[in-house]
Amino acid sequence: MDLVALPAFSDNYIWLLHDGVRAWVVDPGDAAPVRAALVARGLGLAGILVTHHHPDHVGGIDALRALLADGNQVHGPARERIPQPFAPHADGDVLDVLDQRFEVIDVPGHTAGHVAYLQRDAAAPLLFCGDTLFSAGCGRVFEGTSAQMAASLARLAALPPATRVCCTHEYTLANLRFATAVEPDNGALAAYRERCEALRAAGAPTLPSTIALELDINPFLRCSVPAVVAAAQAQGAQGHDAVSVFTALREWKNRFR
């Protein structure tokens, strides 16, 4: 399978997965870049995966539906408002995507019914995580709770280290500025920031990341690291536990400039 990040809007990525003939797309907020990619590569659209209901993730579904060989191959979270018709899925469901087994994982927090899709059976597993986990950051908590979001991130952090993290926004450099404010002495952050600046200067995406990398540089996955705990407490964290630390970090990030 080939994996392609299609830029959309100002900072979105629509993920395209294909085998040279058939393609699936993830979170197509805009139909235009998907159509262009399919034509350029001579691909047929076989299916659509959706992680959550926000317009920049679902806005292109209706326009793409006519391109599907099987119009029923739109899959999304059972507890979200996805354009109908779609196949609703919840934690533990399994999907066949290009003859590969993808598991559905419930990751509420950013939205109440957010899901992720994981292809586990590979040397480098593949995770489509929507707006739950970003490189060096995480999504805002809009509909869920901080406890839910912290639990969702902990669940993703426990995936195999080689797992490729395919999130849907190019927020990496902004996230790294915040992560550096949290952990100014983290050498891995400085090295990664330099690498990402070079990628963006060349017009290339910083994604996918990996779980191993995120465990080294992402403060929201490092809520038990003493330096992160201390930084969170300086911002008003009420305790040492992961939820208290996460909550303080997320509130700090919300106002960080």
KEKE-276174 format. One record per residue (C-alpha): x, y, z. Coordinates in pm, 1 decimal. Example, Ala and Ser with C-alpha at 12.3 -4.5 7.8 and 13.67 -1.06 7.14 Angstrom:
<atoms>
(atom (1230.0 -450.0 780.0))
(atom (1367.0 -106.0 714.0))
</atoms>
This chain:
<atoms>
(atom (0.0 0.0 0.0))
(atom (109.5 355.3 -70.3))
(atom (30.2 633.1 174.4))
(atom (-10.3 992.8 54.9))
(atom (-88.2 1310.7 250.9))
(atom (-312.0 1535.3 40.8))
(atom (-303.6 1900.5 157.3))
(atom (-645.8 2061.9 200.7))
(atom (-764.1 2401.9 324.0))
(atom (-486.5 2588.7 506.2))
(atom (-343.1 2310.0 721.3))
(atom (-546.3 1987.8 682.0))
(atom (-429.4 1657.0 542.2))
(atom (-660.3 1407.9 375.6))
(atom (-488.2 1069.5 387.8))
(atom (-496.4 860.0 69.8))
(atom (-414.4 489.8 90.1))
(atom (-391.2 295.0 -236.7))
(atom (-261.6 -24.0 -397.7))
(atom (-209.4 119.3 -745.9))
(atom (-568.3 47.0 -847.7))
(atom (-801.0 108.6 -553.2))
(atom (-789.9 398.0 -308.0))
(atom (-938.3 477.2 31.4))
(atom (-936.9 826.2 179.3))
(atom (-952.6 936.6 542.1))
(atom (-1140.6 1247.6 657.0))
(atom (-1210.8 1408.5 318.0))
(atom (-1316.1 1756.2 422.3))
(atom (-1274.1 1874.2 63.5))
(atom (-1350.1 1664.2 -245.7))
(atom (-1129.5 1860.4 -489.1))
(atom (-783.1 1737.6 -380.0))
(atom (-913.4 1381.1 -362.4))
(atom (-1054.9 1395.8 -716.1))
(atom (-729.5 1543.7 -845.5))
(atom (-519.1 1274.3 -676.8))
(atom (-737.9 993.3 -808.2))
(atom (-718.0 1123.4 -1164.8))
(atom (-342.4 1187.4 -1147.3))
(atom (-275.5 833.5 -1025.7))
(atom (-544.1 652.5 -1226.0))
(atom (-714.3 522.7 -912.2))
(atom (-1071.1 424.3 -834.3))
(atom (-1221.9 529.2 -503.6))
(atom (-1306.2 219.3 -299.3))
(atom (-1392.8 362.1 41.8))
(atom (-1392.9 648.1 290.9))
(atom (-1299.0 644.0 660.2))
(atom (-1413.9 921.7 892.5))
(atom (-1279.6 985.6 1243.4))
(atom (-1523.3 1254.1 1361.9))
(atom (-1796.8 1490.3 1250.0))
(atom (-1625.7 1828.9 1213.0))
(atom (-1687.3 1994.2 872.6))
(atom (-1321.4 1997.6 770.5))
(atom (-1328.9 1617.2 795.8))
(atom (-1665.7 1534.5 637.5))
(atom (-1734.6 1823.1 396.7))
(atom (-1628.8 1634.8 83.9))
(atom (-1812.1 1308.1 147.5))
(atom (-2130.7 1379.0 -45.9))
(atom (-1938.5 1501.4 -351.1))
(atom (-1717.6 1190.5 -347.3))
(atom (-1995.5 939.8 -287.4))
(atom (-2076.7 915.1 -659.8))
(atom (-1718.3 802.3 -728.1))
(atom (-1746.2 500.0 -501.5))
(atom (-1782.9 163.8 -670.5))
(atom (-2000.0 69.8 -373.4))
(atom (-2183.1 372.0 -236.6))
(atom (-2211.6 203.8 103.1))
(atom (-1836.4 215.2 165.4))
(atom (-1840.9 521.7 390.1))
(atom (-1741.4 428.6 744.6))
(atom (-1755.1 649.2 1051.5))
(atom (-1808.4 668.0 1426.4))
(atom (-2143.5 536.7 1545.8))
(atom (-2191.7 824.2 1792.4))
(atom (-2120.2 1111.3 1553.9))
(atom (-2324.3 1309.9 1300.6))
(atom (-2172.1 1181.5 976.6))
(atom (-2342.0 1249.5 639.3))
(atom (-2583.6 965.0 568.5))
(atom (-2573.8 693.5 458.8))
(atom (-2267.2 554.7 635.9))
(atom (-2167.6 236.6 817.7))
(atom (-2145.0 314.7 1191.7))
(atom (-1855.9 167.2 1389.5))
(atom (-1745.0 149.3 1751.3))
(atom (-1453.1 18.0 1952.9))
(atom (-1342.0 -330.6 1850.6))
(atom (-1499.0 -334.6 1505.9))
(atom (-1277.8 -457.8 1222.8))
(atom (-1275.0 -327.4 864.1))
(atom (-1121.1 -464.2 543.8))
(atom (-929.1 -182.7 375.3))
(atom (-733.7 -287.0 64.6))
(atom (-720.1 -642.7 200.3))
(atom (-573.3 -514.4 526.3))
(atom (-733.8 -549.5 869.3))
(atom (-809.4 -217.7 1037.3))
(atom (-934.1 -201.3 1396.5))
(atom (-1166.1 71.9 1523.4))
(atom (-1055.6 238.7 1847.6))
(atom (-1279.3 470.4 2049.7))
(atom (-1082.7 786.8 2139.0))
(atom (-1334.1 1039.0 2278.7))
(atom (-1227.9 1381.3 2399.6))
(atom (-1190.9 1612.2 2100.9))
(atom (-1545.5 1510.4 2011.7))
(atom (-1776.4 1281.8 2206.3))
(atom (-1762.6 989.8 1962.5))
(atom (-1423.1 1030.0 1793.7))
(atom (-1265.5 707.9 1663.1))
(atom (-927.8 608.1 1520.7))
(atom (-838.9 332.9 1275.4))
(atom (-539.8 104.4 1332.6))
(atom (-374.2 -141.5 1094.3))
(atom (-170.4 -336.2 1346.4))
(atom (-33.9 -630.3 1144.9))
(atom (275.0 -473.2 990.5))
(atom (633.1 -392.6 1082.5))
(atom (525.2 -28.4 1087.3))
(atom (157.5 -25.9 1194.2))
(atom (-61.5 250.7 1058.8))
(atom (-281.9 476.3 1273.1))
(atom (-535.9 726.4 1143.3))
(atom (-611.0 930.3 1455.2))
(atom (-794.8 1237.6 1324.8))
(atom (-768.5 1527.5 1568.4))
(atom (-697.7 1326.7 1883.7))
(atom (-318.4 1307.0 1863.0))
(atom (-99.8 1553.6 1673.4))
(atom (274.6 1550.5 1640.1))
(atom (400.7 1720.5 1959.0))
(atom (42.5 1799.5 2056.9))
(atom (-319.9 1691.6 2080.4))
(atom (-662.3 1820.4 1984.6))
(atom (-866.6 2060.4 2190.8))
(atom (-1124.2 1911.4 2423.6))
(atom (-1451.4 2030.5 2269.4))
(atom (-1720.8 1774.8 2352.0))
(atom (-1556.5 1521.8 2582.3))
(atom (-1376.7 1565.6 2912.5))
(atom (-1012.7 1603.5 3003.5))
(atom (-1025.3 1260.1 3167.3))
(atom (-1156.4 1108.0 2844.3))
(atom (-892.7 1280.2 2634.4))
(atom (-612.2 1179.4 2870.2))
(atom (-733.5 817.8 2859.7))
(atom (-758.4 825.2 2479.3))
(atom (-403.5 958.7 2448.3))
(atom (-274.5 699.1 2694.4))
(atom (-436.4 429.0 2484.9))
(atom (-264.9 553.3 2169.4))
(atom (65.5 594.2 2352.7))
(atom (56.8 221.4 2436.4))
(atom (53.7 119.6 2069.0))
(atom (371.3 -34.6 1918.2))
(atom (651.5 223.6 1901.9))
(atom (689.1 187.6 1523.9))
(atom (324.0 282.4 1465.4))
(atom (297.0 559.5 1205.8))
(atom (83.1 845.1 1337.0))
(atom (-130.3 993.8 1059.5))
(atom (-304.6 1295.3 1210.1))
(atom (-497.4 1545.4 1004.5))
(atom (-340.7 1887.3 1060.8))
(atom (-0.1 2038.6 993.9))
(atom (32.1 2184.5 1342.7))
(atom (374.2 2039.4 1418.0))
(atom (589.6 2353.0 1432.8))
(atom (337.9 2542.6 1646.3))
(atom (308.2 2241.0 1875.1))
(atom (685.3 2218.3 1904.5))
(atom (705.3 2579.0 2020.5))
(atom (467.3 2493.6 2302.6))
(atom (642.2 2164.3 2382.4))
(atom (970.8 2352.8 2412.0))
(atom (811.3 2593.2 2661.1))
(atom (704.7 2289.5 2866.9))
(atom (1041.5 2109.3 2843.0))
(atom (1312.9 2358.1 2740.2))
(atom (1588.5 2108.8 2823.1))
(atom (1452.6 1824.5 2609.5))
(atom (1720.6 1770.8 2344.8))
(atom (1497.2 1550.2 2132.9))
(atom (1263.6 1845.7 2084.0))
(atom (1536.9 2068.5 1944.9))
(atom (1652.4 1803.5 1698.6))
(atom (1300.1 1727.5 1583.1))
(atom (1213.8 2094.9 1544.5))
(atom (1516.4 2146.5 1319.7))
(atom (1412.0 1850.1 1107.1))
(atom (1053.8 1970.5 1077.4))
(atom (1158.5 2323.0 985.0))
(atom (1364.7 2177.2 698.6))
(atom (1070.6 1965.6 580.4))
(atom (831.2 2260.2 579.7))
(atom (1084.5 2482.2 403.1))
(atom (1096.3 2217.9 129.3))
(atom (717.3 2208.5 109.5))
(atom (700.5 1858.4 258.7))
(atom (470.9 1740.6 539.6))
(atom (611.3 1668.0 883.5))
(atom (381.9 1364.1 901.1))
(atom (345.4 1080.1 962.6))
(atom (515.6 1077.1 1298.3))
(atom (562.0 763.4 1510.0))
(atom (450.5 665.6 1857.3))
(atom (816.2 624.8 1959.2))
(atom (893.7 981.9 1855.9))
(atom (584.2 1121.8 2023.4))
(atom (675.8 952.3 2349.9))
(atom (1003.7 1148.7 2339.1))
(atom (871.6 1490.8 2241.0))
(atom (496.5 1523.6 2299.1))
(atom (416.1 1674.9 2639.9))
(atom (62.1 1533.2 2631.8))
(atom (208.7 1181.4 2621.4))
(atom (465.2 1266.8 2890.9))
(atom (234.9 1360.8 3178.2))
(atom (431.0 1145.4 3424.4))
(atom (773.2 1290.7 3336.0))
(atom (895.1 1502.1 3631.9))
(atom (983.1 1805.8 3418.8))
(atom (639.3 1801.7 3256.5))
(atom (464.6 1757.7 3591.5))
(atom (659.6 2052.6 3734.3))
(atom (573.8 2271.1 3433.8))
(atom (205.9 2180.2 3464.4))
(atom (203.7 2256.0 3836.2))
(atom (357.3 2595.5 3766.1))
(atom (52.0 2653.0 3543.2))
(atom (-194.0 2552.4 3814.2))
(atom (-219.3 2172.4 3797.2))
(atom (-408.3 2053.4 4104.1))
(atom (-209.4 1732.1 4148.6))
(atom (54.1 1492.5 4012.9))
(atom (-191.7 1255.4 3845.2))
(atom (-211.0 1229.0 3467.5))
(atom (-552.0 1394.4 3434.9))
(atom (-454.0 1696.1 3645.7))
(atom (-129.4 1738.8 3452.6))
(atom (-303.0 1693.5 3117.7))
(atom (-576.2 1943.0 3208.2))
(atom (-325.5 2211.5 3305.0))
(atom (-118.8 2152.3 2991.5))
(atom (-421.7 2165.6 2763.1))
(atom (-548.9 2488.9 2922.3))
(atom (-200.1 2637.7 2893.0))
(atom (-179.5 2535.5 2526.7))
(atom (-523.0 2692.4 2460.0))
(atom (-387.6 3035.2 2552.8))
(atom (-27.6 2985.7 2433.5))
(atom (96.4 3221.6 2162.6))
</atoms>
